[in-house]
């Protein structure tokens, strides 16, 4: 019997994909926000497609702020954008 792969939903486009195809953005207990490349960091997480368009949509619709339950400054979005291009682990 084949093991089921975990599925998550992108907070921007609302598309459901396998967890491994999405990027997890996490708000750590200390309040820092970063891309969680391994998907194991402690804190509140939200999943995004690894594309600029989904990040932009999440910023514009405030979907990422709602999912992480906090305000996110513009500088943090710039850092997230750079981390997504690098492949995570900020």
MOSUL-V604368 format. One record per backbone hydrogen bond with DSSP energy under -0.5 kcal/mol. CO is the residue of the C=O (numbers start at 1). NH is the residue of the N-H. Records with the same first field share a line. If there is no record, write none. Layout:
CO: NH / NH
//
This chain:
6: 19
8: 17
10: 14
15: 10
17: 8
18: 21
19: 22
21: 50
23: 25 / 48
24: 36
25: 46
26: 28 / 34
27: 44
28: 31
32: 28
34: 26
35: 37 / 89 / 90
36: 24
44: 27
46: 25
47: 11
48: 23
49: 51
51: 55
52: 56
53: 57
54: 58
55: 59
56: 60
57: 61
58: 62 / 63 / 64
59: 62
62: 66
63: 67
64: 68
65: 69 / 70
71: 73
73: 76 / 77
74: 78
75: 79
76: 80
77: 81
78: 82
79: 83
80: 84
81: 85
82: 86
83: 87 / 88
//
